[in-house]
Amino acid sequence: MIKLNAPKLSDLKYLLIALFPILSLYEFLPLLDIGNFILMAIIIIMMIKQNLVIRINFEILCTMLILIILNLIVGAIKYPDITNTINNTGGMIVFTILASFLCCPGFLDKEKLYKACKFVGLIATAFLFYQVFAYNILDVVVKGNIPFLSYLETGFQSIEYGRPTSLFYEPAHYCIYVAPIYAMAIIKKEYWIAVILFAGVVFSTSTTGIILLLVIPIIINIKKAKSLVFVSIFTLIGLVLFIYLPELFNQYISKLSLTNLMENIRILGTLSLFQYFSMPEWIFGVGINRLAEFLYMSGESYGRNYANSIIFLVFSFGLFGSLFWINLCVVMFRKISSNYRVMWYILMFIMISDQILFNRNLLYLLIWVYVVSKESENKLIDSSYAISTIV
């Protein structure tokens, strides 16, 4: 039986954290959307309650400080206008503050986080089902934006041609949100939750999301004998859906073709842009969110600040900066509990298929990776992570 109980008032912190990927789509203050503002407020309140004892994730802080300094230096040397450099660096600083606190082992409890995110995720999935019903049966387009709020970017539009986004900008963003919840549901053997979320991702028509959710149970159960049965059930469900929905099947096959993978900017389609890089760019990058500007300066009239996160990392910070982020990923892998290592694989999968560097989606996934780390499970804060200041 599915238990869908709203979190208690005492767990309001977790409900707000679960809502932040949705609330961060909307404007509030410069450099602070509604979601980030709420997270900042949570951190300040927690600091006050803990008598100004500050505990941070030292490895994230150090990694981000290196990338911030590198971004400032490259921006100051390469571009005449410092405005974009300051704005982009400001966004990185906000991300660093939030990640350093929220990803500190022991700051959050994984059970309470799962309960809150499951609550929000199932509501988002129910709304996605309603979007599908309204579009296909009622011939009505129902967008997922909150009407009285101004959103930061163009989004919520794919439902106009039949691709539901739920409460997010894109179908892929909905899939990113439910992926850790889906993994936790399987780990905790709440299979009906997993089935509902899997159905939501299928109806979202996100190829990346469907592949990810098919792979997750394999990763979780890879060492268990019964994994073959469980994986077979999910594979069978996927095959049945593809057989009875041939249009979707053809769509997914075309997306997974070698030609499409080479042309798709989310996968390998941006590799050709490295032809504009000289040795300094290869080593130090062109700065975060400056790719289009750099290409224009190089004589390329068309360019976008987009690639998957791995390639975008090299674009932005070069091989030098990328090594520090890769080192962070290795450290995360070693510190995460083996029972929950699937969270790390979810993060890596999303990074090689979408651009999430220093945005709401990366922060959300990092929170999940660290909340299931060995330190968090034992509720021990290593001294290397903690800076205590008593005023």
N, C-alpha and C positions, 0 to 999 in steps of 0.2 A: 504494500500500500504506500502511496506517495504521501509524505507528510510535508505540507506546504504551510508552515506557520510563520507569520511575520516576526522578525526579530523584536525582542523586548526593548523597552526604552533604554535600559542599561547598556544595550548593545548598539545604541544609535551610531556610535563611532564606526562600527563595521558596516552598517547599512549605508552610511555616507561614503565610505571607501568603496563599497560595491557599486554605488551610483556614480562615482566620479568619472568613469570613462564616458558615461552618457552626458553628465552635466558639463564636462569639459569641452563639449561641442559648442558651447554658447558663450558669448562675449560678457565680460564684466569690467575688468580694469586692464590697462596696458600691461602686457606680459602675464596677466593673471586672468584666466577664464574662470567661470563659476566653479568648476571642479577643482582646479588648482587652489583657488582661494579657500575653499572648504578644507582641503587637505592641509593648507598652511594653518588654518584656524585650529584644526585637530592637533597638529604638532605643538602649537603654542600652548593650548590648554593642557596637553599632556606634560609639557615641560613645567608649567606652573604647579600641576598636581604632584610632580616629582621633585618639588623644591629646587627647580632649575638645575637638576642633574641631567646633563645632556649625554645621550648615548647615540653614536652614529656608526654607520657602516664605513669603516676606514678605507677599505679597498675600493669601493665605489667613489668615495670622495677623492682619493689620490688619482685614480684613473681619469675622472672627469676634470680635475684641476689641470692635469697635463694637456688634455684635449682643448680645454678653454684657453690656456696660454698659447698653445700652438695655433688655434683659430685666430686669436688676437694678433699674433705676430704675422701670420700669412696675410690676414686682412689688411694690416697696416702697410705692409710692403707691396702687395700686389694690386690693391685697388685705391684709386684716388679719393673716393667717397667713403668715409669711415662709418656712415650712418648704418648701413646694412650689417657691418661687422659688429657694431654695438648692439643692434637689435637681436641678431642671431646669438651673440654671446650672452645677452640677457636671458634669452630663452633657455640656453644651456645651464645658466646659473640657477634658474628656478627649478629645472629638472634635477640638478645636482642636490639642491637643498631637500627637495621632496624625497628623492631616492635614498639619500644618505640617512634620513630618519626612518622612513617607512620600511626600508629594507634592512634595518638593523635587526639581527636575529634576536628574538624575544620580544620585539615591539608589538607583534600581532600574534594571535592564536589562530592556528590553521582551522580548527573546528568551527570557531565563530565566524571566520572569514568565509569558509565554505557555506555555512548556513545562510549568511547574508547574500553572497553571490548566487547561490542556488535560488533563493527567493526572487532576486532581480532577474536572473537568467530565465527562469520559467515564465515570469511575467512577460519578458521580452519575446520569448518564443510563442506564447499565447497570442501576443499582438501580431507577430509575424504570420501565424496561421490565419488570423483575421484579415490581414492584408491580402493574403493569397485568396481567401474566400471572397472578399469584396471585389478583387480585380477579376477573378475568373467566373464568378457566379453572378455577382451584382453589377458587374461592369462599372465599378467605382474605384477610383484611385485614392487610397488612404495613405498619406505620408506620415512618417514617424517623428517629425519635429514637434517640439513644444511650441504652440502658436504664439505665445506672448513673449518669447525669447528670441534674440537675434543670434543666428549661428555664425561661426567664424569663417567657414569655408563653404564652397558649393557642395551640396550633398542632398540626400534624401530623394534623389531624382530617378534612380533606376527602377523604382516601382511603377513609373509611368510607362515602362515597356515590359512589365511583368516580373521584375526581379525585386522581391521584397527586401527591405533593409532593416526591418524592425525599428528600433529606436536609435539606430546608428546611421552614419553617413552612407556606408556601403554594405553590401552583403558580407564582404570579407571581414569587416570590422565586427559584425555580429558573430561571425565564426571565431574570430580571435577571442572575443569575450567568453564564449561558452566552452571553448576548448579545455581550459583548466578545470572548469566545473564538471565537464563530461569525464575527464580523467579521474577526478576525485570520486565521482559517482561510481565508476567502474571499480576503483580501488576499494571503496566502501560497500561494494556489491549492491548498490541502489540502481539496479539495472533498468527499472522503468524510467528513472530520471535520464539515464543515458540514452534510452530509446527515443524519448521525447525530444531531447536535444539533437540527436542524430537526424530525426525527421525534420526538425527545424532547419538544420544546415542543408539537407537535401532540397527542401523547398526554397531555400535562399538561392539555389543554383550556383553557389560558389564552388568551383572546381577545387581550389586550394583547400577549402574547408572540408569537403567530402573526403579528399585524399588523406588529410590530416586525421580526421576522425576514424577513418578505417585503419590507419597505422597505429593510433594510440593504444588500442587493446592488444595489439601485437607486442608493442614495447612493454606494456605492463605485465603481460602473461608469458613473455618469451621463455622464461625458465620453468614454467609450470606445465605439467603434463596435460592438464585440462584446458590449456590455452587453445589447443587445436579445435576443441568443440566450440568454445566461445567465439574465437576468431571466425570459424566456419559459419556460425549463425549470422554474424554481422556481414560477412562477405556474401552470404546467400541473400540477405536483405538487399544489399547493394545491387546484386545481379538482377534480382526480381524487379527492382525499381527501374534499372536500365532497360530490361526487356520490355516492360510495359509502358515505358516512357521513351520511345525511340528517338524523339526529338532531342531530349536531354542527353541521351547516349551519344548521338552524333555530335552534339555540341561539345561534350567532354572529350571525345576522341580527337576532334579537330584541335582542341586546346592543348592536348598532350602530344601532338605530333612534333617531330624534330624541327620542322620548319618554323612552327609557331613558337617553340621554346627559344629558338635562335633569334626570333624577331620580337618576342614579348619583352617589353621593358622591365617587367617584374622578374624576369629570369636572366636571360643572357643578351637581350636586345640592346643593352647600352655598352657592351664591351668595345664596340667600334669607336666610342668616344675617347678611348685611351690614345688614339692616334694623334690627338691634339696635345698630349702631355709631353713635356720635356723632362729632363732629369729632376729639376727641383719639384715639379708637380708630382712626379712619381714618389719622391721621398716624403714631401710635406703636404701634398694635397693642394686644393684650391680654396679651402674654407667651407664650412657647413652652409648649405643652401646657396652656394655661389656658383654652381655648375653652369647654369644658364648664362650668367653674367660672364664667366670665364670663356665659354664657347663663343659668345658674341664678340668678345675682345680678340678671339682667335680667328674671327672671320666666318664663323658658323652662324647663319641668321636664325636658325631654329634650334632651340635647346630647352630642356626642362630640368628642374631640380628634382629629378626622380631616377631611382634605380632600386634594386633590392638592397637591403641594409648592408650586406657584405660588400657589394660593389660600391655603394654610396659611401661607405666608410673609407674606402681607398680614395675615391674621388675627393672626399672632404679633408682627410687628414694624412693621406699618403700611406706608404708602407710603414713609415716610422710611427705615426699615430695609431695605425691599425694594430700594430703589435701589442700595444698596451690594452686595447679592448679585447683582443684575442686572449691575452694573459688573464684578464678578468673572467672571461668565459671559462677558461680552464680551471681557475680557482673555484668558480661557482660549481662546476661539475664535480670537483673533488669534495666539496663541502656539503653537497646535497645528499640527503638520505637515499640509499639505494631503492627503498620502497617507493619513493616519490621522484625518482630521477626522470620520469617521463616529463615532468615540468620543464626540465632543461632542454629536452628534445623538442618540446613544443616551441620554446623560445627560439631554438636554432632553426626549426622548420619555418617559422614565420619570418625570421631574419633573411632567409635565402629566397623568400617568395614575395616580400613586401618591404616598403620603406617605413620603418618604425623608429628610426634613430631619434631619441630624446623627445618622443611625443607620448601621448596618453597611453597608447597601446604598449609601448616598451615598459613604461613604469608599471602598468598593470601586470604584465608578465613577470617582471623582476620581483614584484611583491610576492607573487606566487612561488617563484623559485626560492626566495629566501625564507618564506614562512614555513616551508617544509624542509629547511636545512637542518643539519644535525644539531647546530647550536639552538635553533628554535625549538626543536623537539625536546631537548634536554633543559630548555629554559635557562641556559647558561650564556652569559655575555663575556666573551674573551676580552682580556684587558687590551688587546690590540685593536679592538673595535670601539673602546669606550674612552670618552674624554669627559671628565667630571669637573664641573665648575660650581662652586658654592658661593653665592653672593650673600 
